[in-house]
């Protein structure tokens, strides 16, 4: 598990919770499995830029802003 994936996952989970979405709701909106969304949030797997942009659109945030402080 990389530090970048973990930091990004924490932020994704924060914005999902801020929007009041369950994993199941997000799963339906982006066409990924519930376990995939959970794995992204846990930093267990790398997320593609396409999926990242989709999630950011669902959460109403700009992906550049999300990535701004996600570095090692």
C-alpha positions in Angstrom: 0.0 0.0 0.0 1.6 3.2 -1.1 1.5 6.4 0.9 0.0 8.3 -2.1 -2.8 5.7 -2.4 -3.5 5.9 1.3 -3.6 9.7 1.4 -5.9 9.8 -1.7 -8.1 7.1 -0.1 -8.6 9.1 3.1 -9.6 12.1 1.1 -12.0 10.2 -1.1 -13.7 8.7 1.9 -13.9 12.1 3.5 -15.7 13.6 0.5 -18.0 10.6 0.2 -19.0 11.0 3.8 -19.3 14.7 3.5 -21.8 14.2 0.6 -23.7 11.6 2.7 -23.2 8.8 0.2 -22.9 5.1 1.1 -20.5 2.8 -0.7 -23.5 1.2 -2.5 -24.7 4.6 -3.7 -21.3 5.5 -5.1 -21.0 2.1 -6.7 -24.2 2.7 -8.7 -23.1 6.2 -9.7 -19.7 5.3 -11.1 -20.3 1.7 -12.2 -17.6 0.1 -10.0 -18.1 -2.6 -7.4 -18.7 -1.7 -3.7 -15.4 -3.6 -2.9 -13.5 -1.5 -5.5 -14.7 1.8 -4.0 -13.8 0.5 -0.5 -10.3 -0.6 -1.8 -9.7 2.9 -3.2 -10.6 4.5 0.1 -8.4 2.1 2.0 -5.5 2.8 -0.4 -5.2 -0.9 -1.2 -5.3 -0.4 -5.0 -4.4 2.4 -7.3 -7.2 4.3 -8.9 -7.3 5.2 -12.6 -7.5 8.8 -13.5 -10.8 8.1 -15.3 -12.3 6.7 -12.1 -10.8 9.5 -10.0 -12.4 12.1 -12.2 -15.8 10.3 -12.1 -15.6 10.2 -8.3 -14.7 13.8 -8.1 -17.6 14.7 -10.3 -20.0 12.7 -8.1 -18.6 14.5 -5.0 -18.6 17.9 -6.6 -14.9 18.5 -6.2 -12.1 19.3 -8.7 -9.6 16.5 -9.1 -6.7 19.0 -9.2 -7.7 20.3 -5.8 -8.1 16.7 -4.5 -4.6 15.9 -5.6 -3.0 19.1 -4.5 -1.5 17.9 -1.3 -1.4 14.2 -2.0 2.3 13.6 -2.4 5.1 11.9 -0.5 
